[in-house]
């Protein structure tokens, strides 16, 4: 249950990242990269707070990031049709 909770919280964080990225569409790439690492750090810390295991937290964060990336990629391609 802890892994599921951490995954859901991290998906909320990645959704917030998408919203902030959309708001800053005219910013330079370096600021977007810095913003990504801030959200990644936030996802790691919240996951570690819930799971209490660094190894599991890293695996859940990679899993949530890959789910986010695949969903983001699919939605961007579907919007071009």
PDB file of N, CA, C and O in Angstrom:
ATOM      1  N   UNK A   1       0.817  -1.195   0.000  1.00  0.00           N
ATOM      2  CA  UNK A   1       0.000   0.000   0.000  1.00  0.00           C
ATOM      3  C   UNK A   1       0.865   1.264   0.000  1.00  0.00           C
ATOM      4  O   UNK A   1       0.478   2.283  -0.573  1.00  0.00           O
ATOM      5  N   UNK A   2       2.034   1.195   0.643  1.00  0.00           N
ATOM      6  CA  UNK A   2       2.922   2.349   0.677  1.00  0.00           C
ATOM      7  C   UNK A   2       3.456   2.681  -0.718  1.00  0.00           C
ATOM      8  O   UNK A   2       3.587   3.849  -1.083  1.00  0.00           O
ATOM      9  N   UNK A   3       3.759   1.642  -1.484  1.00  0.00           N
ATOM     10  CA  UNK A   3       4.285   1.860  -2.836  1.00  0.00           C
ATOM     11  C   UNK A   3       3.207   2.494  -3.708  1.00  0.00           C
ATOM     12  O   UNK A   3       3.492   3.414  -4.475  1.00  0.00           O
ATOM     13  N   UNK A   4       1.990   2.017  -3.597  1.00  0.00           N
ATOM     14  CA  UNK A   4       0.878   2.575  -4.360  1.00  0.00           C
ATOM     15  C   UNK A   4       0.644   4.040  -3.984  1.00  0.00           C
ATOM     16  O   UNK A   4       0.422   4.875  -4.861  1.00  0.00           O
ATOM     17  N   UNK A   5       0.690   4.352  -2.705  1.00  0.00           N
ATOM     18  CA  UNK A   5       0.508   5.731  -2.238  1.00  0.00           C
ATOM     19  C   UNK A   5       1.619   6.630  -2.767  1.00  0.00           C
ATOM     20  O   UNK A   5       1.355   7.739  -3.231  1.00  0.00           O
ATOM     21  N   UNK A   6       2.855   6.156  -2.697  1.00  0.00           N
ATOM     22  CA  UNK A   6       3.984   6.935  -3.205  1.00  0.00           C
ATOM     23  C   UNK A   6       3.862   7.140  -4.710  1.00  0.00           C
ATOM     24  O   UNK A   6       4.159   8.222  -5.217  1.00  0.00           O
ATOM     25  N   UNK A   7       3.429   6.113  -5.419  1.00  0.00           N
ATOM     26  CA  UNK A   7       3.250   6.222  -6.871  1.00  0.00           C
ATOM     27  C   UNK A   7       2.193   7.262  -7.215  1.00  0.00           C
ATOM     28  O   UNK A   7       2.385   8.065  -8.128  1.00  0.00           O
ATOM     29  N   UNK A   8       1.089   7.253  -6.498  1.00  0.00           N
ATOM     30  CA  UNK A   8       0.033   8.243  -6.752  1.00  0.00           C
ATOM     31  C   UNK A   8       0.495   9.667  -6.434  1.00  0.00           C
ATOM     32  O   UNK A   8       0.208  10.600  -7.184  1.00  0.00           O
ATOM     33  N   UNK A   9       1.206   9.826  -5.326  1.00  0.00           N
ATOM     34  CA  UNK A   9       1.716  11.150  -4.975  1.00  0.00           C
ATOM     35  C   UNK A   9       2.728  11.644  -6.006  1.00  0.00           C
ATOM     36  O   UNK A   9       2.742  12.824  -6.357  1.00  0.00           O
ATOM     37  N   UNK A  10       3.567  10.742  -6.485  1.00  0.00           N
ATOM     38  CA  UNK A  10       4.540  11.137  -7.489  1.00  0.00           C
ATOM     39  C   UNK A  10       3.877  11.459  -8.819  1.00  0.00           C
ATOM     40  O   UNK A  10       4.338  12.347  -9.536  1.00  0.00           O
ATOM     41  N   UNK A  11       2.821  10.767  -9.156  1.00  0.00           N
ATOM     42  CA  UNK A  11       2.098  11.113 -10.384  1.00  0.00           C
ATOM     43  C   UNK A  11       1.466  12.503 -10.264  1.00  0.00           C
ATOM     44  O   UNK A  11       1.381  13.237 -11.249  1.00  0.00           O
ATOM     45  N   UNK A  12       1.027  12.857  -9.061  1.00  0.00           N
ATOM     46  CA  UNK A  12       0.542  14.218  -8.833  1.00  0.00           C
ATOM     47  C   UNK A  12       1.669  15.240  -9.004  1.00  0.00           C
ATOM     48  O   UNK A  12       1.459  16.326  -9.544  1.00  0.00           O
ATOM     49  N   UNK A  13       2.853  14.881  -8.542  1.00  0.00           N
ATOM     50  CA  UNK A  13       4.000  15.774  -8.705  1.00  0.00           C
ATOM     51  C   UNK A  13       4.324  15.945 -10.181  1.00  0.00           C
ATOM     52  O   UNK A  13       4.581  17.063 -10.625  1.00  0.00           O
ATOM     53  N   UNK A  14       4.317  14.861 -10.950  1.00  0.00           N
ATOM     54  CA  UNK A  14       4.618  14.971 -12.383  1.00  0.00           C
ATOM     55  C   UNK A  14       3.519  15.735 -13.114  1.00  0.00           C
ATOM     56  O   UNK A  14       3.799  16.423 -14.095  1.00  0.00           O
ATOM     57  N   UNK A  15       2.286  15.627 -12.656  1.00  0.00           N
ATOM     58  CA  UNK A  15       1.211  16.430 -13.249  1.00  0.00           C
ATOM     59  C   UNK A  15       1.437  17.912 -12.972  1.00  0.00           C
ATOM     60  O   UNK A  15       1.219  18.755 -13.842  1.00  0.00           O
ATOM     61  N   UNK A  16       1.874  18.219 -11.759  1.00  0.00           N
ATOM     62  CA  UNK A  16       2.222  19.597 -11.425  1.00  0.00           C
ATOM     63  C   UNK A  16       3.379  20.088 -12.265  1.00  0.00           C
ATOM     64  O   UNK A  16       3.400  21.249 -12.675  1.00  0.00           O
ATOM     65  N   UNK A  17       4.348  19.216 -12.530  1.00  0.00           N
ATOM     66  CA  UNK A  17       5.469  19.577 -13.396  1.00  0.00           C
ATOM     67  C   UNK A  17       4.983  19.916 -14.806  1.00  0.00           C
ATOM     68  O   UNK A  17       5.449  20.879 -15.415  1.00  0.00           O
ATOM     69  N   UNK A  18       4.055  19.128 -15.312  1.00  0.00           N
ATOM     70  CA  UNK A  18       3.513  19.399 -16.645  1.00  0.00           C
ATOM     71  C   UNK A  18       2.808  20.749 -16.682  1.00  0.00           C
ATOM     72  O   UNK A  18       2.947  21.500 -17.648  1.00  0.00           O
ATOM     73  N   UNK A  19       2.062  21.054 -15.646  1.00  0.00           N
ATOM     74  CA  UNK A  19       1.361  22.331 -15.584  1.00  0.00           C
ATOM     75  C   UNK A  19       2.350  23.497 -15.531  1.00  0.00           C
ATOM     76  O   UNK A  19       2.189  24.485 -16.247  1.00  0.00           O
ATOM     77  N   UNK A  20       3.359  23.380 -14.693  1.00  0.00           N
ATOM     78  CA  UNK A  20       4.358  24.442 -14.574  1.00  0.00           C
ATOM     79  C   UNK A  20       5.162  24.564 -15.869  1.00  0.00           C
ATOM     80  O   UNK A  20       5.516  25.667 -16.284  1.00  0.00           O
ATOM     81  N   UNK A  21       5.442  23.447 -16.493  1.00  0.00           N
ATOM     82  CA  UNK A  21       6.156  23.481 -17.774  1.00  0.00           C
ATOM     83  C   UNK A  21       5.320  24.184 -18.836  1.00  0.00           C
ATOM     84  O   UNK A  21       5.849  24.936 -19.655  1.00  0.00           O
ATOM     85  N   UNK A  22       4.034  23.939 -18.819  1.00  0.00           N
ATOM     86  CA  UNK A  22       3.138  24.599 -19.765  1.00  0.00           C
ATOM     87  C   UNK A  22       3.101  26.111 -19.506  1.00  0.00           C
ATOM     88  O   UNK A  22       3.067  26.901 -20.449  1.00  0.00           O
ATOM     89  N   UNK A  23       3.108  26.505 -18.243  1.00  0.00           N
ATOM     90  CA  UNK A  23       3.110  27.928 -17.911  1.00  0.00           C
ATOM     91  C   UNK A  23       4.411  28.614 -18.313  1.00  0.00           C
ATOM     92  O   UNK A  23       4.420  29.812 -18.597  1.00  0.00           O
ATOM     93  N   UNK A  24       5.499  27.868 -18.339  1.00  0.00           N
ATOM     94  CA  UNK A  24       6.794  28.462 -18.658  1.00  0.00           C
ATOM     95  C   UNK A  24       7.268  28.039 -20.048  1.00  0.00           C
ATOM     96  O   UNK A  24       8.447  27.745 -20.242  1.00  0.00           O
ATOM     97  N   UNK A  25       6.361  28.010 -20.999  1.00  0.00           N
ATOM     98  CA  UNK A  25       6.718  27.527 -22.335  1.00  0.00           C
ATOM     99  C   UNK A  25       7.702  28.439 -23.056  1.00  0.00           C
ATOM    100  O   UNK A  25       8.351  27.996 -24.004  1.00  0.00           O
ATOM    101  N   UNK A  26       7.836  29.682 -22.646  1.00  0.00           N
ATOM    102  CA  UNK A  26       8.765  30.602 -23.301  1.00  0.00           C
ATOM    103  C   UNK A  26      10.100  30.723 -22.569  1.00  0.00           C
ATOM    104  O   UNK A  26      10.956  31.509 -22.974  1.00  0.00           O
ATOM    105  N   UNK A  27      10.286  29.960 -21.505  1.00  0.00           N
ATOM    106  CA  UNK A  27      11.539  30.001 -20.764  1.00  0.00           C
ATOM    107  C   UNK A  27      12.638  29.262 -21.527  1.00  0.00           C
ATOM    108  O   UNK A  27      12.367  28.459 -22.420  1.00  0.00           O
ATOM    109  N   UNK A  28      13.869  29.550 -21.157  1.00  0.00           N
ATOM    110  CA  UNK A  28      15.001  28.883 -21.778  1.00  0.00           C
ATOM    111  C   UNK A  28      15.083  27.440 -21.296  1.00  0.00           C
ATOM    112  O   UNK A  28      14.532  27.084 -20.255  1.00  0.00           O
ATOM    113  N   UNK A  29      15.782  26.621 -22.074  1.00  0.00           N
ATOM    114  CA  UNK A  29      15.893  25.195 -21.779  1.00  0.00           C
ATOM    115  C   UNK A  29      16.570  24.938 -20.431  1.00  0.00           C
ATOM    116  O   UNK A  29      16.176  24.016 -19.716  1.00  0.00           O
ATOM    117  N   UNK A  30      17.552  25.714 -20.083  1.00  0.00           N
ATOM    118  CA  UNK A  30      18.278  25.490 -18.828  1.00  0.00           C
ATOM    119  C   UNK A  30      17.352  25.641 -17.623  1.00  0.00           C
ATOM    120  O   UNK A  30      17.502  24.922 -16.635  1.00  0.00           O
ATOM    121  N   UNK A  31      16.412  26.558 -17.694  1.00  0.00           N
ATOM    122  CA  UNK A  31      15.463  26.733 -16.592  1.00  0.00           C
ATOM    123  C   UNK A  31      14.497  25.555 -16.510  1.00  0.00           C
ATOM    124  O   UNK A  31      14.089  25.159 -15.418  1.00  0.00           O
ATOM    125  N   UNK A  32      14.133  25.000 -17.656  1.00  0.00           N
ATOM    126  CA  UNK A  32      13.259  23.827 -17.649  1.00  0.00           C
ATOM    127  C   UNK A  32      13.980  22.600 -17.085  1.00  0.00           C
ATOM    128  O   UNK A  32      13.374  21.782 -16.392  1.00  0.00           O
ATOM    129  N   UNK A  33      15.266  22.479 -17.383  1.00  0.00           N
ATOM    130  CA  UNK A  33      16.054  21.363 -16.849  1.00  0.00           C
ATOM    131  C   UNK A  33      16.197  21.497 -15.335  1.00  0.00           C
ATOM    132  O   UNK A  33      16.047  20.519 -14.603  1.00  0.00           O
ATOM    133  N   UNK A  34      16.483  22.700 -14.877  1.00  0.00           N
ATOM    134  CA  UNK A  34      16.581  22.932 -13.434  1.00  0.00           C
ATOM    135  C   UNK A  34      15.245  22.631 -12.756  1.00  0.00           C
ATOM    136  O   UNK A  34      15.205  22.024 -11.686  1.00  0.00           O
ATOM    137  N   UNK A  35      14.159  23.060 -13.386  1.00  0.00           N
ATOM    138  CA  UNK A  35      12.837  22.807 -12.833  1.00  0.00           C
ATOM    139  C   UNK A  35      12.555  21.300 -12.763  1.00  0.00           C
ATOM    140  O   UNK A  35      11.962  20.822 -11.796  1.00  0.00           O
ATOM    141  N   UNK A  36      12.982  20.552 -13.793  1.00  0.00           N
ATOM    142  CA  UNK A  36      12.795  19.105 -13.773  1.00  0.00           C
ATOM    143  C   UNK A  36      13.516  18.490 -12.580  1.00  0.00           C
ATOM    144  O   UNK A  36      12.953  17.646 -11.883  1.00  0.00           O
ATOM    145  N   UNK A  37      14.756  18.906 -12.341  1.00  0.00           N
ATOM    146  CA  UNK A  37      15.506  18.341 -11.223  1.00  0.00           C
ATOM    147  C   UNK A  37      14.909  18.728  -9.877  1.00  0.00           C
ATOM    148  O   UNK A  37      15.002  17.961  -8.919  1.00  0.00           O
ATOM    149  N   UNK A  38      14.305  19.892  -9.792  1.00  0.00           N
ATOM    150  CA  UNK A  38      13.619  20.282  -8.550  1.00  0.00           C
ATOM    151  C   UNK A  38      12.427  19.356  -8.304  1.00  0.00           C
ATOM    152  O   UNK A  38      12.228  18.883  -7.185  1.00  0.00           O
ATOM    153  N   UNK A  39      11.641  19.098  -9.338  1.00  0.00           N
ATOM    154  CA  UNK A  39      10.490  18.207  -9.189  1.00  0.00           C
ATOM    155  C   UNK A  39      10.939  16.764  -8.952  1.00  0.00           C
ATOM    156  O   UNK A  39      10.287  16.028  -8.210  1.00  0.00           O
ATOM    157  N   UNK A  40      12.039  16.357  -9.571  1.00  0.00           N
ATOM    158  CA  UNK A  40      12.577  15.015  -9.342  1.00  0.00           C
ATOM    159  C   UNK A  40      13.012  14.861  -7.886  1.00  0.00           C
ATOM    160  O   UNK A  40      12.738  13.839  -7.256  1.00  0.00           O
ATOM    161  N   UNK A  41      13.686  15.873  -7.357  1.00  0.00           N
ATOM    162  CA  UNK A  41      14.106  15.872  -5.951  1.00  0.00           C
ATOM    163  C   UNK A  41      12.883  15.814  -5.029  1.00  0.00           C
ATOM    164  O   UNK A  41      12.884  15.092  -4.032  1.00  0.00           O
ATOM    165  N   UNK A  42      11.856  16.568  -5.367  1.00  0.00           N
ATOM    166  CA  UNK A  42      10.625  16.556  -4.584  1.00  0.00           C
ATOM    167  C   UNK A  42       9.967  15.174  -4.621  1.00  0.00           C
ATOM    168  O   UNK A  42       9.480  14.690  -3.599  1.00  0.00           O
ATOM    169  N   UNK A  43       9.952  14.547  -5.786  1.00  0.00           N
ATOM    170  CA  UNK A  43       9.361  13.211  -5.916  1.00  0.00           C
ATOM    171  C   UNK A  43      10.143  12.185  -5.100  1.00  0.00           C
ATOM    172  O   UNK A  43       9.553  11.324  -4.448  1.00  0.00           O
ATOM    173  N   UNK A  44      11.469  12.280  -5.139  1.00  0.00           N
ATOM    174  CA  UNK A  44      12.300  11.358  -4.358  1.00  0.00           C
ATOM    175  C   UNK A  44      12.039  11.541  -2.864  1.00  0.00           C
ATOM    176  O   UNK A  44      11.885  10.561  -2.136  1.00  0.00           O
ATOM    177  N   UNK A  45      11.991  12.787  -2.410  1.00  0.00           N
ATOM    178  CA  UNK A  45      11.797  13.035  -0.976  1.00  0.00           C
ATOM    179  C   UNK A  45      10.428  12.595  -0.496  1.00  0.00           C
ATOM    180  O   UNK A  45      10.314  12.004   0.578  1.00  0.00           O
ATOM    181  N   UNK A  46       9.395  12.865  -1.260  1.00  0.00           N
ATOM    182  CA  UNK A  46       8.050  12.438  -0.848  1.00  0.00           C
ATOM    183  C   UNK A  46       7.942  10.917  -0.884  1.00  0.00           C
ATOM    184  O   UNK A  46       7.335  10.314   0.002  1.00  0.00           O
ATOM    185  N   UNK A  47       8.529  10.297  -1.908  1.00  0.00           N
ATOM    186  CA  UNK A  47       8.523   8.835  -1.959  1.00  0.00           C
ATOM    187  C   UNK A  47       9.271   8.217  -0.799  1.00  0.00           C
ATOM    188  O   UNK A  47       8.828   7.219  -0.230  1.00  0.00           O
ATOM    189  N   UNK A  48      10.394   8.798  -0.447  1.00  0.00           N
ATOM    190  CA  UNK A  48      11.165   8.272   0.682  1.00  0.00           C
ATOM    191  C   UNK A  48      10.450   8.504   2.005  1.00  0.00           C
ATOM    192  O   UNK A  48      10.567   7.699   2.929  1.00  0.00           O
ATOM    193  N   UNK A  49       9.715   9.594   2.097  1.00  0.00           N
ATOM    194  CA  UNK A  49       8.934   9.872   3.302  1.00  0.00           C
ATOM    195  C   UNK A  49       7.826   8.828   3.488  1.00  0.00           C
ATOM    196  O   UNK A  49       7.521   8.435   4.614  1.00  0.00           O
ATOM    197  N   UNK A  50       7.231   8.385   2.387  1.00  0.00           N
ATOM    198  CA  UNK A  50       6.139   7.405   2.470  1.00  0.00           C
ATOM    199  C   UNK A  50       6.688   5.983   2.613  1.00  0.00           C
ATOM    200  O   UNK A  50       6.225   5.225   3.466  1.00  0.00           O
ATOM    201  N   UNK A  51       7.659   5.623   1.795  1.00  0.00           N
ATOM    202  CA  UNK A  51       8.118   4.233   1.734  1.00  0.00           C
ATOM    203  C   UNK A  51       9.154   3.906   2.804  1.00  0.00           C
ATOM    204  O   UNK A  51       9.159   2.798   3.339  1.00  0.00           O
ATOM    205  N   UNK A  52      10.022   4.848   3.120  1.00  0.00           N
ATOM    206  CA  UNK A  52      11.079   4.678   4.123  1.00  0.00           C
ATOM    207  C   UNK A  52      12.161   3.683   3.694  1.00  0.00           C
ATOM    208  O   UNK A  52      12.781   3.033   4.536  1.00  0.00           O
ATOM    209  N   UNK A  53      12.381   3.569   2.395  1.00  0.00           N
ATOM    210  CA  UNK A  53      13.436   2.705   1.861  1.00  0.00           C
ATOM    211  C   UNK A  53      13.991   3.387   0.610  1.00  0.00           C
ATOM    212  O   UNK A  53      13.253   3.657  -0.337  1.00  0.00           O
ATOM    213  N   UNK A  54      15.282   3.658   0.614  1.00  0.00           N
ATOM    214  CA  UNK A  54      15.887   4.393  -0.496  1.00  0.00           C
ATOM    215  C   UNK A  54      15.825   3.607  -1.809  1.00  0.00           C
ATOM    216  O   UNK A  54      15.563   4.178  -2.868  1.00  0.00           O
ATOM    217  N   UNK A  55      16.066   2.306  -1.733  1.00  0.00           N
ATOM    218  CA  UNK A  55      16.058   1.476  -2.940  1.00  0.00           C
ATOM    219  C   UNK A  55      14.661   1.400  -3.548  1.00  0.00           C
ATOM    220  O   UNK A  55      14.499   1.577  -4.756  1.00  0.00           O
ATOM    221  N   UNK A  56      13.663   1.141  -2.727  1.00  0.00           N
ATOM    222  CA  UNK A  56      12.288   1.078  -3.225  1.00  0.00           C
ATOM    223  C   UNK A  56      11.812   2.436  -3.730  1.00  0.00           C
ATOM    224  O   UNK A  56      11.082   2.525  -4.716  1.00  0.00           O
ATOM    225  N   UNK A  57      12.237   3.489  -3.039  1.00  0.00           N
ATOM    226  CA  UNK A  57      11.863   4.834  -3.454  1.00  0.00           C
ATOM    227  C   UNK A  57      12.406   5.146  -4.842  1.00  0.00           C
ATOM    228  O   UNK A  57      11.695   5.690  -5.687  1.00  0.00           O
ATOM    229  N   UNK A  58      13.671   4.798  -5.072  1.00  0.00           N
ATOM    230  CA  UNK A  58      14.259   5.045  -6.379  1.00  0.00           C
ATOM    231  C   UNK A  58      13.540   4.252  -7.462  1.00  0.00           C
ATOM    232  O   UNK A  58      13.290   4.777  -8.547  1.00  0.00           O
ATOM    233  N   UNK A  59      13.203   2.993  -7.181  1.00  0.00           N
ATOM    234  CA  UNK A  59      12.501   2.164  -8.167  1.00  0.00           C
ATOM    235  C   UNK A  59      11.109   2.717  -8.455  1.00  0.00           C
ATOM    236  O   UNK A  59      10.684   2.743  -9.610  1.00  0.00           O
ATOM    237  N   UNK A  60      10.396   3.157  -7.423  1.00  0.00           N
ATOM    238  CA  UNK A  60       9.052   3.718  -7.618  1.00  0.00           C
ATOM    239  C   UNK A  60       9.138   5.038  -8.381  1.00  0.00           C
ATOM    240  O   UNK A  60       8.280   5.328  -9.214  1.00  0.00           O
ATOM    241  N   UNK A  61      10.158   5.831  -8.103  1.00  0.00           N
ATOM    242  CA  UNK A  61      10.313   7.102  -8.801  1.00  0.00           C
ATOM    243  C   UNK A  61      10.619   6.879 -10.275  1.00  0.00           C
ATOM    244  O   UNK A  61      10.074   7.576 -11.131  1.00  0.00           O
ATOM    245  N   UNK A  62      11.472   5.931 -10.578  1.00  0.00           N
ATOM    246  CA  UNK A  62      11.753   5.607 -11.981  1.00  0.00           C
ATOM    247  C   UNK A  62      10.490   5.079 -12.656  1.00  0.00           C
ATOM    248  O   UNK A  62      10.219   5.412 -13.810  1.00  0.00           O
ATOM    249  N   UNK A  63       9.722   4.263 -11.950  1.00  0.00           N
ATOM    250  CA  UNK A  63       8.484   3.723 -12.510  1.00  0.00           C
ATOM    251  C   UNK A  63       7.465   4.841 -12.755  1.00  0.00           C
ATOM    252  O   UNK A  63       6.827   4.874 -13.807  1.00  0.00           O
ATOM    253  N   UNK A  64       7.310   5.748 -11.802  1.00  0.00           N
ATOM    254  CA  UNK A  64       6.347   6.832 -11.984  1.00  0.00           C
ATOM    255  C   UNK A  64       6.800   7.784 -13.084  1.00  0.00           C
ATOM    256  O   UNK A  64       5.974   8.309 -13.832  1.00  0.00           O
ATOM    257  N   UNK A  65       8.092   8.006 -13.184  1.00  0.00           N
ATOM    258  CA  UNK A  65       8.614   8.868 -14.245  1.00  0.00           C
ATOM    259  C   UNK A  65       8.428   8.225 -15.615  1.00  0.00           C
ATOM    260  O   UNK A  65       8.120   8.920 -16.583  1.00  0.00           O
ATOM    261  N   UNK A  66       8.610   6.916 -15.709  1.00  0.00           N
ATOM    262  CA  UNK A  66       8.396   6.245 -16.994  1.00  0.00           C
ATOM    263  C   UNK A  66       6.916   6.211 -17.355  1.00  0.00           C
ATOM    264  O   UNK A  66       6.567   6.354 -18.527  1.00  0.00           O
ATOM    265  N   UNK A  67       6.040   6.024 -16.369  1.00  0.00           N
ATOM    266  CA  UNK A  67       4.598   6.100 -16.637  1.00  0.00           C
ATOM    267  C   UNK A  67       4.204   7.496 -17.104  1.00  0.00           C
ATOM    268  O   UNK A  67       3.430   7.652 -18.048  1.00  0.00           O
ATOM    269  N   UNK A  68       4.738   8.496 -16.439  1.00  0.00           N
ATOM    270  CA  UNK A  68       4.472   9.876 -16.820  1.00  0.00           C
ATOM    271  C   UNK A  68       4.971  10.148 -18.237  1.00  0.00           C
ATOM    272  O   UNK A  68       4.258  10.738 -19.049  1.00  0.00           O
ATOM    273  N   UNK A  69       6.194   9.718 -18.531  1.00  0.00           N
ATOM    274  CA  UNK A  69       6.778   9.971 -19.851  1.00  0.00           C
ATOM    275  C   UNK A  69       5.998   9.270 -20.948  1.00  0.00           C
ATOM    276  O   UNK A  69       5.770   9.853 -22.008  1.00  0.00           O
ATOM    277  N   UNK A  70       5.582   8.027 -20.718  1.00  0.00           N
ATOM    278  CA  UNK A  70       4.821   7.309 -21.741  1.00  0.00           C
ATOM    279  C   UNK A  70       3.446   7.940 -21.946  1.00  0.00           C
ATOM    280  O   UNK A  70       2.977   8.047 -23.079  1.00  0.00           O
ATOM    281  N   UNK A  71       2.804   8.354 -20.868  1.00  0.00           N
ATOM    282  CA  UNK A  71       1.507   9.015 -20.991  1.00  0.00           C
ATOM    283  C   UNK A  71       1.656  10.361 -21.691  1.00  0.00           C
ATOM    284  O   UNK A  71       0.850  10.706 -22.555  1.00  0.00           O
ATOM    285  N   UNK A  72       2.683  11.121 -21.321  1.00  0.00           N
ATOM    286  CA  UNK A  72       2.938  12.425 -21.926  1.00  0.00           C
ATOM    287  C   UNK A  72       3.244  12.270 -23.420  1.00  0.00           C
ATOM    288  O   UNK A  72       2.762  13.052 -24.240  1.00  0.00           O
ATOM    289  N   UNK A  73       4.047  11.258 -23.769  1.00  0.00           N
ATOM    290  CA  UNK A  73       4.390  10.993 -25.158  1.00  0.00           C
ATOM    291  C   UNK A  73       3.152  10.582 -25.954  1.00  0.00           C
ATOM    292  O   UNK A  73       2.949  11.047 -27.076  1.00  0.00           O
ATOM    293  N   UNK A  74       2.332   9.716 -25.378  1.00  0.00           N
ATOM    294  CA  UNK A  74       1.115   9.263 -26.076  1.00  0.00           C
ATOM    295  C   UNK A  74       0.139  10.418 -26.282  1.00  0.00           C
ATOM    296  O   UNK A  74      -0.455  10.543 -27.353  1.00  0.00           O
ATOM    297  N   UNK A  75      -0.028  11.249 -25.283  1.00  0.00           N
ATOM    298  CA  UNK A  75      -0.953  12.378 -25.408  1.00  0.00           C
ATOM    299  C   UNK A  75      -0.447  13.418 -26.414  1.00  0.00           C
ATOM    300  O   UNK A  75      -1.243  14.030 -27.127  1.00  0.00           O
ATOM    301  N   UNK A  76       0.854  13.612 -26.472  1.00  0.00           N
ATOM    302  CA  UNK A  76       1.383  14.586 -27.433  1.00  0.00           C
ATOM    303  C   UNK A  76       1.224  14.085 -28.851  1.00  0.00           C
ATOM    304  O   UNK A  76       1.015  14.881 -29.767  1.00  0.00           O
ATOM    305  N   UNK A  77       1.320  12.765 -29.054  1.00  0.00           N
ATOM    306  CA  UNK A  77       1.134  12.232 -30.398  1.00  0.00           C
ATOM    307  C   UNK A  77      -0.336  12.151 -30.786  1.00  0.00           C
ATOM    308  O   UNK A  77      -0.675  12.306 -31.959  1.00  0.00           O
ATOM    309  N   UNK A  78      -1.200  11.914 -29.825  1.00  0.00           N
ATOM    310  CA  UNK A  78      -2.625  11.870 -30.131  1.00  0.00           C
ATOM    311  C   UNK A  78      -3.172  13.253 -30.455  1.00  0.00           C
ATOM    312  O   UNK A  78      -4.132  13.378 -31.215  1.00  0.00           O
ATOM    313  N   UNK A  79      -2.577  14.276 -29.893  1.00  0.00           N
ATOM    314  CA  UNK A  79      -3.082  15.632 -30.149  1.00  0.00           C
ATOM    315  C   UNK A  79      -2.716  16.123 -31.538  1.00  0.00           C
ATOM    316  O   UNK A  79      -3.285  17.106 -32.011  1.00  0.00           O
ATOM    317  N   UNK A  80      -1.771  15.455 -32.207  1.00  0.00           N
ATOM    318  CA  UNK A  80      -1.372  15.864 -33.558  1.00  0.00           C
ATOM    319  C   UNK A  80      -2.262  15.257 -34.624  1.00  0.00           C
ATOM    320  O   UNK A  80      -2.138  15.616 -35.795  1.00  0.00           O
ATOM    321  N   UNK A  81      -3.148  14.359 -34.264  1.00  0.00           N
ATOM    322  CA  UNK A  81      -4.020  13.734 -35.257  1.00  0.00           C
ATOM    323  C   UNK A  81      -5.128  14.628 -35.586  1.00  0.00           C
ATOM    324  O   UNK A  81      -5.977  14.283 -36.408  1.00  0.00           O
TER     325      UNK A  81
END
